[in-house]
Amino acid sequence: MTELLRRHGRKKASLTEGEGTAGGHSLRHLATMAATAALTLGLAACSSGADGGRDLETASFQAGAVDDFGLQLADLPDQSDFVGAIVADEPRAALAAREVLENGGTAVDAITALYFQLSVTMPHAAGLGGGGLCLVHDPDSREVTSYNFLARRSRAGGPVAIPGNVRGFALMHAVHGSAQWSSLVTPAEVLAAQGHEVSRAFARELAPLAPALRTRPALAGIYLKPTGAPLQEGDMLVQPELAAALGQVRANGARGIYAGNMAEAFAAEARLLGTAMSVEELRAYRPSSEPAQAIKVGNQTLSLPAANTGAGRYMASLWPAAQSSDGASLLQAARNALAQAGAETNLPAIFGSTAFVVATAGGDAAACAVTMNGPFGTGRVVPGSGIVPARAPDAPGFGLAGAFLAPALITNDFNGTFFYAGAGAGGPQAPAAVLDLADSLIVRSADIKAAQAATVSDAQGKVNVVACPDGAPRDNAACVFGADPNGAGLGVLGFPPGS
């Protein structure tokens, strides 16, 4: 870390709970801020106090105390014994993943717990009814696997998608996990049942959705106040029906919602919405896994979602521009790629998507992005389960949400070393920004100030990153990590118990 700070200058700043930056930013500027944000994290992971500074209020120092007039840097704690780093769009989810790592879990264990927490704390984007994509790096096999569990269109057509998230994370855990499955789901179940204070991250996402929620009585009863105003930061949110669904997942794995009463209720709700979905179709859903799409980057390999996914093809088409363009040109390349594919250009402002990353000191890593194909998907709640079905992937406008899910990893095929995990979601510029960060932080080792570029006003997506420019595992590895400064997420380090 000392070497990294020397490379980028030694300017220090106090840590504040940032509100992000106003206005839009160029992709190169986003790369600058995300890299800088990695150095402005709250020191919650090893702050002083009776409980180690691990209460949420202390931990919510945001990686984003940056403005257009100056970049603020701060020292991170000694990382010589850290077990891993986690970055997510919502603080509680990041902290849940940290606890898993600190108790000896793998990157996939941690990211599974993180996802189920998000299903409670960011349900508009990470609901059990949605789907997504993940990349997982195994340092022992030196392989990166692409997992596709996107919500799929029913054979009968209609507006309701077959959910993929629970089966997707169950598959990854079966292959790469070591912790007991129930231990990864229980914290989310308890949080939904007992309730929690709404985070700043979710409150910001919820506010612009209030007018639409007022037309959806089931959602309004959960996420709006009796006055019709949206829940705000600090308000209590209790979701007992969602807790019941998570209880089924905890006890029965993916079968908890893909079979039995939960599946019957889901299929019945789908039929009410015009999708003739059967329980058999739900039960038959299977995620897929295959080698990630690989692009050589010097001695390293950039891994992207498999080429048979829209996200993988879209990201691969942008990589040449990420290596040779400034921020504005890269954003234009992203728009051009959409136009060449015949995609819509009048896109929604909010896609109902979120992205998150976990990397360990041992070199295993996971980058994921999930979506509801629109905020709160179909806008309906399956009775008795709290599950909101995602929109079908061919829904106008929102059908592109899956193409804008952007996990990426950079690793070394020969020795299994990890260098970079990035994940973005929420618009066509998110994949471009993930790639731009990879190029800036790993390929070019760019000076932070030199990476600034002219501001542009298109900034829908959010990007979260962990980067180890010298590789991990490595003695005294210097790693940086940061949550998107336009959001209210959190990046944290995990340390062994008692350290």
The 8 nearest C-alpha neighbors of each residue, nearest first, counted from 0:
[[1, 477, 3, 2, 4, 478, 476, 75],
 [2, 0, 4, 3, 5, 477, 74, 6],
 [1, 3, 5, 0, 4, 6, 477, 7],
 [4, 2, 0, 6, 5, 1, 7, 477],
 [5, 3, 7, 1, 6, 2, 8, 9],
 [6, 4, 2, 8, 3, 7, 1, 9],
 [5, 7, 3, 4, 8, 2, 446, 9],
 [6, 8, 4, 5, 446, 447, 3, 9],
 [9, 7, 5, 4, 6, 10, 3, 72],
 [10, 8, 4, 11, 5, 7, 72, 73],
 [9, 11, 72, 8, 71, 12, 73, 70],
 [12, 10, 73, 72, 9, 71, 13, 74],
 [13, 11, 71, 73, 72, 14, 10, 39],
 [12, 14, 15, 11, 73, 71, 39, 72],
 [15, 13, 41, 12, 39, 16, 60, 40],
 [16, 14, 17, 60, 13, 64, 61, 41],
 [15, 17, 60, 61, 18, 59, 14, 64],
 [18, 16, 64, 19, 15, 61, 63, 60],
 [17, 19, 20, 16, 487, 64, 63, 486],
 [20, 18, 485, 484, 17, 63, 486, 64],
 [21, 19, 66, 485, 22, 484, 18, 65],
 [20, 22, 19, 23, 485, 66, 18, 67],
 [21, 23, 20, 456, 24, 458, 455, 454],
 [24, 22, 456, 458, 457, 455, 454, 21],
 [25, 23, 454, 455, 28, 29, 456, 458],
 [24, 26, 454, 455, 28, 326, 27, 327],
 [25, 27, 326, 29, 28, 432, 30, 24],
 [26, 28, 326, 30, 25, 29, 452, 451],
 [27, 29, 31, 451, 25, 30, 26, 452],
 [30, 28, 26, 32, 31, 27, 33, 24],
 [31, 29, 27, 436, 33, 28, 32, 34],
 [32, 30, 28, 34, 29, 33, 447, 450],
 [31, 33, 35, 29, 34, 30, 36, 28],
 [32, 34, 36, 30, 35, 31, 481, 483],
 [35, 33, 37, 31, 32, 36, 30, 481],
 [34, 36, 32, 37, 38, 33, 31, 72],
 [37, 35, 62, 39, 33, 481, 63, 38],
 [36, 38, 481, 480, 479, 35, 34, 39],
 [37, 39, 36, 35, 72, 73, 40, 74],
 [40, 38, 36, 73, 72, 62, 37, 41],
 [39, 41, 62, 38, 37, 42, 61, 36],
 [42, 40, 60, 43, 14, 61, 39, 58],
 [41, 43, 44, 46, 45, 40, 75, 76],
 [44, 42, 58, 46, 41, 45, 52, 57],
 [43, 45, 42, 492, 491, 46, 493, 53],
 [46, 44, 43, 42, 51, 47, 52, 76],
 [47, 45, 52, 43, 42, 51, 44, 48],
 [46, 48, 51, 52, 45, 49, 50, 43],
 [49, 47, 51, 52, 50, 46, 53, 45],
 [48, 50, 51, 47, 52, 53, 46, 54],
 [51, 49, 48, 52, 53, 54, 47, 46],
 [50, 52, 48, 47, 53, 49, 46, 45],
 [53, 51, 46, 48, 50, 47, 43, 54],
 [52, 54, 51, 50, 58, 43, 55, 57],
 [53, 55, 56, 57, 52, 58, 50, 51],
 [54, 56, 58, 57, 59, 53, 91, 90],
 [57, 55, 59, 58, 54, 60, 53, 52],
 [58, 56, 55, 59, 54, 52, 43, 53],
 [57, 59, 43, 55, 56, 60, 53, 54],
 [58, 60, 56, 57, 61, 55, 90, 489],
 [61, 59, 16, 41, 58, 15, 57, 40],
 [62, 60, 16, 63, 17, 489, 59, 40],
 [63, 61, 40, 36, 482, 481, 39, 489],
 [62, 64, 484, 36, 65, 61, 19, 17],
 [65, 63, 17, 62, 15, 19, 39, 71],
 [66, 64, 63, 70, 71, 32, 20, 69],
 [65, 67, 68, 20, 69, 70, 64, 19],
 [66, 68, 69, 65, 20, 70, 21, 28],
 [69, 67, 66, 70, 65, 71, 20, 451],
 [68, 70, 67, 66, 71, 65, 448, 72],
 [71, 69, 65, 72, 66, 35, 68, 32],
 [70, 72, 12, 65, 11, 69, 10, 39],
 [73, 71, 11, 38, 39, 12, 10, 35],
 [72, 74, 11, 39, 38, 12, 75, 71],
 [75, 73, 38, 76, 72, 11, 39, 4],
 [74, 76, 73, 38, 77, 42, 40, 0],
 [77, 75, 78, 74, 42, 45, 44, 0],
 [76, 78, 79, 75, 80, 0, 81, 475],
 [79, 77, 81, 80, 76, 475, 476, 477],
 [78, 80, 475, 77, 81, 476, 474, 477],
 [81, 79, 78, 82, 494, 495, 77, 475],
 [82, 80, 494, 78, 83, 493, 79, 360],
 [81, 83, 360, 494, 493, 359, 80, 495],
 [359, 84, 82, 360, 493, 358, 81, 492],
 [83, 85, 492, 358, 491, 357, 493, 359],
 [84, 86, 357, 491, 490, 356, 93, 492],
 [87, 85, 490, 356, 489, 355, 482, 463],
 [88, 86, 355, 89, 93, 488, 489, 490],
 [87, 89, 488, 489, 487, 90, 353, 200],
 [90, 88, 488, 87, 200, 92, 91, 489],
 [91, 89, 489, 93, 92, 488, 59, 94],
 [92, 90, 94, 93, 89, 95, 55, 116],
 [91, 93, 113, 116, 95, 90, 94, 89],
 [94, 92, 90, 96, 91, 95, 87, 85],
 [93, 95, 97, 91, 96, 92, 90, 98],
 [96, 94, 92, 98, 97, 93, 113, 91],
 [97, 95, 109, 113, 99, 93, 94, 98],
 [96, 98, 94, 100, 493, 99, 95, 101],
 [97, 99, 101, 95, 96, 100, 102, 94],
 [98, 100, 96, 102, 104, 109, 97, 101],
 [101, 99, 104, 97, 103, 102, 98, 109],
 [100, 102, 98, 495, 99, 103, 493, 494],
 [103, 101, 99, 100, 104, 98, 495, 496],
 [104, 102, 100, 101, 99, 105, 178, 495],
 [105, 103, 100, 99, 108, 178, 102, 177],
 [104, 106, 108, 107, 176, 109, 100, 177],
 [105, 107, 109, 364, 108, 357, 358, 363],
 [108, 106, 110, 109, 105, 176, 111, 175],
 [109, 107, 105, 176, 111, 106, 104, 110],
 [110, 108, 96, 106, 112, 107, 99, 111],
 [109, 111, 113, 107, 112, 108, 114, 106],
 [112, 110, 114, 108, 113, 109, 107, 168],
 [111, 113, 183, 109, 115, 110, 114, 96],
 [112, 114, 110, 92, 96, 116, 111, 115],
 [115, 113, 117, 111, 116, 112, 110, 118],
 [114, 116, 118, 112, 117, 113, 187, 184],
 [115, 117, 187, 92, 113, 119, 118, 114],
 [118, 116, 120, 121, 114, 119, 115, 92],
 [117, 119, 126, 122, 125, 115, 116, 121],
 [120, 118, 117, 116, 122, 121, 191, 187],
 [119, 121, 117, 118, 122, 116, 201, 89],
 [122, 120, 117, 123, 118, 201, 119, 124],
 [123, 121, 126, 118, 125, 124, 119, 120],
 [122, 124, 375, 374, 121, 351, 125, 126],
 [125, 123, 351, 352, 122, 370, 371, 121],
 [126, 124, 118, 122, 117, 121, 369, 370],
 [127, 125, 122, 118, 128, 129, 124, 123],
 [126, 128, 129, 386, 164, 118, 165, 125],
 [129, 127, 388, 162, 126, 389, 387, 386],
 [130, 128, 371, 389, 162, 126, 127, 150],
 [131, 129, 149, 163, 150, 164, 369, 148],
 [130, 132, 369, 149, 148, 368, 370, 164],
 [131, 133, 147, 368, 146, 367, 148, 369],
 [134, 132, 367, 146, 366, 145, 406, 368],
 [133, 135, 145, 366, 365, 144, 146, 406],
 [134, 136, 365, 144, 143, 364, 133, 137],
 [137, 135, 143, 364, 363, 142, 138, 365],
 [136, 138, 363, 139, 141, 142, 140, 143],
 [139, 137, 415, 141, 363, 140, 362, 136],
 [140, 138, 141, 137, 415, 142, 414, 363],
 [139, 141, 142, 138, 137, 415, 136, 143],
 [142, 140, 415, 138, 139, 412, 137, 414],
 [143, 141, 140, 137, 136, 144, 138, 412],
 [142, 144, 136, 135, 291, 290, 137, 134],
 [145, 143, 290, 291, 135, 134, 289, 142],
 [144, 146, 291, 134, 304, 289, 288, 290],
 [147, 145, 288, 133, 132, 287, 134, 144],
 [148, 146, 132, 287, 286, 149, 288, 131],
 [149, 147, 286, 163, 167, 131, 130, 132],
 [148, 150, 130, 131, 163, 147, 151, 132],
 [149, 151, 130, 162, 163, 161, 160, 129],
 [152, 150, 161, 160, 149, 153, 392, 391],
 [151, 153, 160, 391, 392, 161, 156, 154],
 [152, 154, 156, 155, 160, 161, 151, 276],
 [153, 155, 156, 152, 276, 280, 275, 157],
 [154, 156, 153, 275, 274, 157, 276, 152],
 [157, 155, 153, 154, 274, 152, 158, 275],
 [156, 158, 274, 273, 159, 155, 391, 153],
 [157, 159, 391, 390, 274, 160, 273, 394],
 [160, 158, 391, 390, 157, 269, 274, 389],
 [161, 159, 391, 152, 151, 390, 389, 150],
 [160, 162, 151, 150, 152, 153, 281, 163],
 [163, 161, 128, 150, 129, 130, 160, 164],
 [162, 164, 130, 148, 150, 149, 166, 165],
 [165, 163, 130, 167, 166, 129, 127, 148],
 [164, 166, 167, 168, 253, 163, 169, 127],
 [167, 165, 169, 253, 164, 163, 168, 170],
 [168, 166, 164, 148, 170, 169, 165, 286],
 [167, 169, 171, 170, 165, 166, 111, 172],
 [168, 170, 166, 172, 167, 171, 165, 173],
 [171, 169, 173, 167, 168, 172, 166, 174],
 [172, 170, 168, 174, 173, 169, 175, 167],
 [171, 173, 176, 169, 175, 174, 170, 168],
 [172, 174, 170, 171, 176, 175, 169, 177],
 [175, 173, 171, 172, 176, 170, 169, 177],
 [176, 174, 172, 171, 173, 107, 177, 105],
 [177, 175, 172, 108, 107, 173, 178, 105],
 [176, 178, 104, 105, 179, 108, 175, 172],
 [179, 177, 104, 176, 180, 108, 182, 183],
 [178, 180, 182, 181, 177, 183, 176, 108],
 [181, 179, 182, 183, 178, 184, 249, 172],
 [180, 182, 249, 184, 183, 179, 185, 250],
 [181, 183, 180, 179, 185, 184, 178, 186],
 [182, 184, 112, 181, 180, 185, 111, 186],
 [183, 185, 181, 249, 187, 182, 186, 112],
 [184, 186, 188, 187, 182, 181, 183, 189],
 [187, 185, 189, 188, 184, 190, 183, 182],
 [188, 186, 116, 190, 189, 185, 184, 115],
 [187, 189, 242, 185, 191, 245, 186, 190],
 [190, 188, 192, 186, 187, 191, 193, 185],
 [189, 191, 187, 193, 194, 188, 192, 186],
 [190, 192, 238, 242, 194, 188, 189, 193],
 [193, 191, 239, 189, 242, 190, 194, 238],
 [194, 192, 190, 191, 189, 237, 195, 239],
 [193, 195, 237, 236, 191, 190, 192, 235],
 [196, 194, 235, 236, 197, 190, 237, 193],
 [195, 197, 235, 233, 234, 236, 198, 232],
 [196, 198, 232, 233, 234, 235, 195, 236],
 [199, 197, 232, 200, 201, 202, 196, 233],
 [198, 200, 232, 202, 201, 203, 487, 197],
 [199, 201, 487, 198, 203, 202, 89, 488],
 [202, 200, 204, 203, 198, 199, 121, 205],
 [203, 201, 205, 199, 231, 232, 204, 200],
 [204, 202, 201, 200, 205, 206, 199, 207],
 [203, 205, 201, 202, 206, 200, 207, 208],
 [204, 206, 202, 208, 203, 207, 201, 209],
 [205, 207, 208, 203, 209, 204, 229, 202],
 [208, 206, 209, 205, 204, 210, 203, 211],
 [209, 207, 205, 206, 211, 210, 212, 204],
 [208, 210, 212, 211, 207, 206, 229, 213],
 [211, 209, 213, 212, 208, 207, 214, 227],
 [210, 212, 213, 209, 208, 214, 215, 207],
 [213, 211, 209, 215, 214, 219, 210, 218],
 [212, 214, 210, 211, 215, 219, 209, 216],
 [213, 215, 212, 211, 216, 210, 219, 218],
 [214, 216, 212, 213, 218, 217, 219, 378],
 [217, 215, 219, 218, 220, 214, 213, 212],
 [216, 218, 220, 219, 215, 380, 379, 221],
 [219, 217, 221, 220, 216, 215, 222, 212],
 [220, 218, 216, 223, 222, 212, 221, 217],
 [219, 221, 218, 217, 216, 222, 223, 224],
 [220, 222, 218, 219, 223, 217, 238, 236],
 [221, 223, 219, 230, 218, 220, 229, 224],
 [224, 222, 229, 219, 230, 227, 228, 221],
 [223, 225, 226, 227, 228, 229, 230, 222],
 [226, 224, 227, 223, 228, 220, 219, 229],
 [225, 227, 224, 228, 223, 229, 213, 230],
 [228, 226, 224, 225, 223, 229, 213, 219],
 [227, 229, 224, 226, 223, 230, 209, 225],
 [230, 228, 223, 209, 206, 224, 231, 222],
 [229, 231, 223, 222, 234, 224, 228, 202],
 [232, 230, 202, 234, 233, 229, 197, 199],
 [231, 233, 197, 199, 198, 202, 234, 230],
 [232, 234, 196, 197, 231, 235, 198, 199],
 [235, 233, 196, 197, 231, 232, 230, 236],
 [234, 236, 196, 195, 197, 194, 233, 237],
 [235, 237, 194, 195, 196, 197, 234, 238],
 [236, 238, 194, 191, 192, 239, 193, 235],
 [239, 237, 191, 241, 240, 192, 242, 236],
 [240, 238, 192, 242, 241, 191, 237, 243],
 [241, 239, 385, 384, 243, 242, 383, 238],
 [240, 242, 385, 244, 243, 384, 238, 239],
 [243, 241, 188, 239, 245, 191, 192, 240],
 [242, 244, 246, 240, 241, 245, 239, 384],
 [245, 243, 241, 247, 384, 246, 242, 248],
 [246, 244, 248, 242, 247, 188, 243, 249],
 [247, 245, 243, 249, 244, 248, 242, 250],
 [246, 248, 255, 244, 250, 245, 249, 251],
 [249, 247, 252, 255, 245, 251, 246, 250],
 [250, 248, 181, 246, 247, 184, 252, 251],
 [249, 251, 247, 248, 252, 246, 181, 255],
 [252, 250, 255, 248, 254, 247, 249, 253],
 [253, 251, 248, 254, 255, 249, 250, 169],
 [252, 254, 255, 166, 165, 248, 256, 257],
 [255, 253, 257, 258, 252, 256, 251, 248],
 [254, 256, 247, 248, 251, 253, 252, 257],
 [255, 257, 261, 262, 254, 258, 253, 248],
 [258, 256, 254, 262, 282, 281, 255, 253],
 [259, 257, 262, 254, 256, 282, 255, 261],
 [258, 260, 262, 261, 263, 257, 256, 255],
 [259, 261, 263, 262, 264, 258, 256, 265],
 [262, 260, 256, 264, 263, 259, 265, 258],
 [263, 261, 258, 265, 257, 256, 264, 260],
 [262, 264, 260, 266, 265, 261, 278, 267],
 [263, 265, 267, 261, 262, 266, 260, 268],
 [266, 264, 262, 268, 267, 263, 381, 261],
 [265, 267, 269, 263, 276, 268, 264, 277],
 [266, 268, 264, 270, 269, 265, 263, 271],
 [269, 267, 271, 265, 270, 266, 381, 264],
 [270, 268, 266, 272, 274, 271, 267, 159],
 [269, 271, 274, 275, 273, 267, 272, 268],
 [272, 270, 268, 269, 273, 267, 274, 275],
 [273, 271, 269, 270, 274, 268, 158, 159],
 [272, 274, 270, 271, 157, 275, 269, 158],
 [275, 273, 157, 270, 269, 276, 272, 159],
 [274, 276, 270, 155, 273, 277, 269, 156],
 [277, 275, 266, 274, 269, 270, 153, 280],
 [278, 276, 280, 279, 266, 275, 281, 263],
 [277, 279, 281, 280, 262, 263, 266, 282],
 [280, 278, 282, 277, 281, 283, 258, 276],
 [281, 279, 283, 277, 278, 282, 284, 276],
 [282, 280, 278, 279, 283, 284, 257, 161],
 [281, 283, 279, 257, 280, 284, 258, 278],
 [282, 284, 280, 281, 279, 285, 257, 278],
 [285, 283, 281, 282, 280, 286, 161, 163],
 [286, 284, 283, 287, 166, 148, 163, 167],
 [287, 285, 148, 167, 147, 166, 284, 288],
 [286, 288, 147, 146, 285, 148, 289, 167],
 [289, 287, 146, 145, 147, 144, 286, 290],
 [288, 290, 145, 144, 291, 146, 287, 305],
 [291, 289, 144, 145, 143, 292, 305, 288],
 [290, 292, 145, 305, 144, 304, 302, 143],
 [291, 293, 305, 303, 302, 304, 306, 290],
 [294, 292, 302, 301, 291, 300, 303, 295],
 [295, 293, 301, 300, 296, 302, 292, 303],
 [296, 294, 300, 299, 297, 301, 293, 298],
 [297, 295, 299, 300, 298, 301, 294, 442],
 [296, 298, 299, 295, 300, 442, 294, 301],
 [299, 297, 296, 411, 300, 295, 412, 413],
 [298, 300, 411, 296, 297, 410, 295, 409],
 [301, 299, 295, 296, 409, 410, 294, 411],
 [300, 302, 409, 294, 293, 408, 295, 296],
 [303, 301, 293, 408, 292, 407, 291, 409],
 [302, 304, 292, 407, 291, 311, 305, 293],
 [305, 303, 311, 145, 291, 292, 306, 310],
 [304, 306, 292, 291, 311, 307, 308, 145],
 [305, 307, 311, 312, 308, 292, 304, 309],
 [306, 308, 305, 309, 311, 312, 304, 310],
 [309, 307, 311, 310, 306, 305, 312, 304],
 [308, 310, 402, 312, 311, 313, 307, 401],
 [311, 309, 402, 313, 308, 312, 403, 404],
 [312, 310, 304, 306, 308, 314, 305, 309],
 [311, 313, 315, 309, 306, 310, 314, 316],
 [312, 314, 310, 316, 311, 315, 309, 317],
 [315, 313, 317, 311, 316, 312, 430, 310],
 [314, 316, 312, 317, 318, 313, 311, 303],
 [315, 317, 313, 314, 318, 312, 319, 336],
 [318, 316, 314, 315, 320, 319, 321, 431],
 [317, 319, 321, 315, 320, 316, 322, 314],
 [320, 318, 322, 321, 317, 323, 316, 315],
 [321, 319, 323, 324, 322, 318, 317, 329],
 [322, 320, 318, 435, 319, 323, 324, 434],
 [323, 321, 320, 319, 438, 324, 318, 435],
 [322, 324, 320, 321, 319, 325, 329, 318],
 [325, 323, 320, 329, 328, 321, 322, 326],
 [324, 326, 328, 327, 329, 27, 452, 323],
 [327, 325, 27, 26, 25, 329, 328, 330],
 [326, 328, 330, 329, 325, 25, 331, 455],
 [329, 327, 331, 325, 330, 326, 324, 332],
 [328, 330, 332, 326, 331, 327, 324, 320],
 [329, 331, 333, 327, 332, 328, 428, 326],
 [330, 332, 328, 334, 333, 329, 335, 327],
 [333, 331, 329, 335, 330, 334, 336, 328],
 [334, 332, 330, 336, 331, 335, 427, 329],
 [333, 335, 331, 337, 332, 336, 338, 330],
 [334, 336, 332, 338, 337, 333, 339, 331],
 [337, 335, 339, 333, 334, 338, 332, 340],
 [338, 336, 340, 334, 342, 335, 339, 341],
 [337, 339, 335, 341, 340, 336, 342, 334],
 [340, 338, 336, 341, 337, 335, 342, 334],
 [341, 339, 337, 338, 342, 336, 335, 343],
 [340, 342, 338, 339, 337, 343, 336, 344],
 [343, 341, 337, 340, 338, 344, 339, 399],
 [342, 344, 345, 396, 346, 341, 338, 337],
 [343, 345, 346, 342, 338, 337, 334, 396],
 [346, 344, 343, 347, 396, 342, 348, 395],
 [345, 347, 344, 396, 348, 343, 397, 426],
 [348, 346, 349, 396, 350, 345, 397, 373],
 [347, 349, 346, 350, 459, 426, 425, 345],
 [350, 348, 347, 351, 425, 374, 373, 459],
 [351, 349, 373, 425, 352, 374, 400, 372],
 [350, 374, 352, 124, 373, 371, 370, 123],
 [353, 351, 370, 124, 350, 425, 369, 424],
 [352, 354, 424, 369, 368, 124, 370, 88],
 [355, 353, 368, 423, 422, 367, 424, 369],
 [354, 356, 87, 367, 86, 422, 366, 463],
 [357, 355, 366, 86, 85, 365, 367, 420],
 [356, 358, 85, 365, 364, 106, 84, 110],
 [359, 357, 364, 84, 83, 363, 106, 365],
 [83, 360, 358, 361, 362, 363, 82, 364],
 [359, 361, 82, 83, 472, 362, 471, 81],
 [360, 362, 472, 359, 363, 471, 82, 138],
 [363, 361, 417, 471, 472, 359, 360, 138],
 [364, 362, 137, 136, 359, 138, 361, 358],
 [365, 363, 358, 136, 106, 357, 135, 359],
 [364, 366, 135, 357, 134, 356, 106, 107],
 [365, 367, 356, 406, 134, 133, 422, 420],
 [368, 366, 133, 355, 406, 354, 132, 422],
 [367, 369, 354, 404, 132, 131, 353, 406],
 [370, 368, 131, 130, 352, 353, 125, 354],
 [369, 371, 352, 124, 372, 351, 129, 130],
 [370, 372, 389, 129, 376, 373, 124, 351],
 [373, 371, 397, 390, 370, 400, 376, 389],
 [372, 374, 350, 351, 376, 371, 397, 375],
 [351, 375, 373, 123, 376, 350, 124, 371],
 [376, 374, 123, 378, 373, 377, 371, 387],
 [375, 377, 389, 371, 390, 373, 374, 378],
 [378, 376, 390, 379, 389, 388, 375, 159],
 [377, 379, 375, 376, 215, 387, 380, 218],
 [380, 378, 377, 387, 381, 217, 388, 218],
 [381, 379, 387, 386, 385, 382, 217, 378],
 [380, 382, 386, 384, 265, 385, 268, 387],
 [383, 381, 384, 380, 385, 264, 268, 386],
 [382, 384, 240, 385, 381, 264, 243, 241],
 [385, 383, 240, 244, 386, 241, 382, 381],
 [384, 386, 241, 240, 380, 381, 383, 387],
 [387, 385, 384, 381, 380, 128, 127, 388],
 [386, 388, 380, 128, 379, 381, 389, 385],
 [389, 387, 128, 377, 376, 386, 159, 390],
 [390, 388, 376, 371, 129, 128, 160, 377],
 [391, 389, 376, 159, 377, 372, 160, 158],
 [390, 392, 160, 159, 158, 152, 393, 394],
 [393, 391, 398, 394, 152, 390, 151, 372],
 [392, 394, 398, 391, 395, 152, 397, 399],
 [393, 395, 398, 392, 397, 391, 396, 390],
 [396, 394, 397, 398, 393, 399, 343, 392],
 [397, 395, 398, 346, 399, 394, 347, 343],
 [396, 398, 372, 399, 400, 373, 394, 395],
 [397, 399, 392, 393, 394, 396, 400, 395],
 [400, 398, 402, 397, 401, 396, 403, 392],
 [399, 401, 403, 372, 397, 402, 398, 350],
 [402, 400, 403, 404, 399, 310, 398, 370],
 [401, 403, 310, 309, 399, 400, 404, 313],
 [402, 404, 400, 401, 426, 427, 424, 310],
 [405, 403, 424, 401, 368, 402, 310, 423],
 [404, 406, 423, 430, 422, 403, 424, 407],
 [405, 407, 422, 366, 367, 421, 133, 368],
 [408, 406, 303, 421, 302, 420, 422, 405],
 [407, 409, 420, 302, 419, 301, 410, 421],
 [410, 408, 301, 419, 418, 300, 302, 417],
 [409, 411, 417, 418, 300, 416, 299, 412],
 [410, 412, 299, 416, 415, 413, 414, 300],
 [413, 411, 141, 415, 414, 410, 300, 299],
 [412, 414, 411, 415, 141, 416, 299, 298],
 [413, 415, 416, 412, 411, 141, 138, 139],
 [416, 414, 138, 141, 411, 412, 413, 417],
 [415, 417, 411, 471, 410, 414, 470, 362],
 [416, 418, 410, 362, 471, 470, 419, 409],
 [419, 417, 467, 470, 409, 410, 466, 468],
 [420, 418, 466, 409, 408, 465, 467, 417],
 [421, 419, 408, 465, 464, 407, 366, 466],
 [422, 420, 464, 407, 433, 463, 406, 366],
 [421, 423, 406, 405, 354, 463, 462, 366],
 [422, 424, 462, 405, 429, 354, 461, 430],
 [425, 423, 404, 460, 429, 353, 352, 403],
 [424, 426, 460, 350, 352, 459, 403, 429],
 [425, 427, 460, 459, 428, 429, 403, 424],
 [428, 426, 429, 403, 333, 430, 334, 431],
 [427, 429, 431, 426, 430, 432, 330, 460],
 [428, 430, 460, 423, 432, 431, 424, 427],
 [431, 429, 405, 433, 432, 428, 314, 423],
 [430, 432, 428, 434, 429, 433, 435, 317],
 [431, 433, 435, 429, 434, 430, 26, 428],
 [434, 432, 430, 436, 435, 431, 421, 423],
 [435, 433, 437, 431, 436, 432, 321, 438],
 [434, 436, 432, 321, 438, 437, 433, 431],
 [437, 435, 439, 30, 433, 434, 438, 440],
 [436, 438, 434, 435, 440, 439, 441, 433],
 [437, 439, 442, 435, 436, 441, 440, 443],
 [440, 438, 436, 443, 445, 437, 444, 441],
 [439, 441, 444, 437, 438, 436, 442, 445],
 [442, 440, 444, 468, 437, 438, 443, 439],
 [441, 443, 438, 444, 439, 440, 437, 296],
 [442, 444, 445, 439, 441, 438, 440, 446],
 [445, 443, 440, 441, 439, 442, 446, 468],
 [446, 444, 443, 439, 447, 440, 450, 449],
 [445, 447, 449, 7, 448, 450, 444, 6],
 [446, 448, 450, 449, 31, 445, 7, 35],
 [449, 447, 450, 451, 446, 31, 70, 7],
 [448, 450, 446, 447, 451, 445, 452, 31],
 [451, 449, 447, 448, 31, 27, 446, 452],
 [452, 450, 28, 449, 448, 27, 31, 453],
 [453, 451, 28, 27, 454, 326, 450, 25],
 [454, 452, 25, 455, 451, 327, 28, 326],
 [453, 455, 25, 24, 452, 23, 456, 28],
 [456, 454, 25, 24, 23, 457, 453, 327],
 [455, 457, 23, 24, 458, 22, 454, 25],
 [458, 456, 23, 455, 459, 24, 25, 428],
 [457, 459, 23, 460, 456, 24, 428, 25],
 [460, 458, 426, 425, 457, 348, 461, 428],
 [459, 461, 425, 429, 426, 424, 458, 428],
 [462, 460, 423, 483, 424, 429, 425, 459],
 [461, 463, 423, 483, 422, 429, 433, 460],
 [464, 462, 482, 422, 483, 421, 86, 481],
 [465, 463, 421, 480, 481, 420, 466, 422],
 [464, 466, 480, 420, 419, 479, 421, 481],
 [467, 465, 419, 479, 478, 418, 468, 480],
 [466, 468, 478, 418, 470, 469, 477, 419],
 [469, 467, 470, 441, 418, 466, 478, 440],
 [470, 468, 467, 477, 476, 418, 471, 473],
 [469, 471, 418, 467, 417, 468, 416, 472],
 [472, 470, 473, 417, 362, 416, 360, 476],
 [471, 473, 361, 362, 360, 470, 416, 476],
 [472, 474, 471, 476, 475, 470, 469, 360],
 [473, 475, 476, 472, 79, 471, 477, 80],
 [476, 474, 79, 473, 477, 78, 80, 0],
 [475, 477, 473, 474, 478, 471, 79, 470],
 [478, 476, 0, 467, 475, 479, 469, 3],
 [477, 479, 467, 466, 476, 480, 0, 468],
 [480, 478, 37, 466, 465, 467, 38, 477],
 [481, 479, 37, 465, 464, 466, 490, 478],
 [480, 482, 37, 36, 490, 62, 464, 33],
 [481, 483, 463, 62, 489, 488, 490, 86],
 [482, 484, 462, 485, 486, 463, 461, 33],
 [485, 483, 63, 19, 486, 482, 62, 20],
 [484, 486, 19, 483, 20, 487, 461, 63],
 [487, 485, 484, 483, 488, 19, 200, 88],
 [488, 486, 200, 61, 199, 88, 89, 489],
 [487, 489, 88, 89, 90, 482, 87, 486],
 [488, 490, 90, 482, 61, 86, 87, 62],
 [489, 491, 86, 481, 85, 482, 480, 87],
 [492, 490, 85, 84, 44, 489, 86, 493],
 [493, 491, 84, 44, 83, 85, 494, 81],
 [492, 494, 83, 82, 97, 81, 101, 84],
 [495, 493, 81, 82, 101, 498, 496, 80],
 [494, 496, 101, 498, 497, 82, 81, 493],
 [497, 495, 498, 494, 101, 102, 493, 98],
 [496, 498, 495, 494, 51, 101, 45, 50],
 [497, 496, 495, 494, 80, 45, 81, 51]]
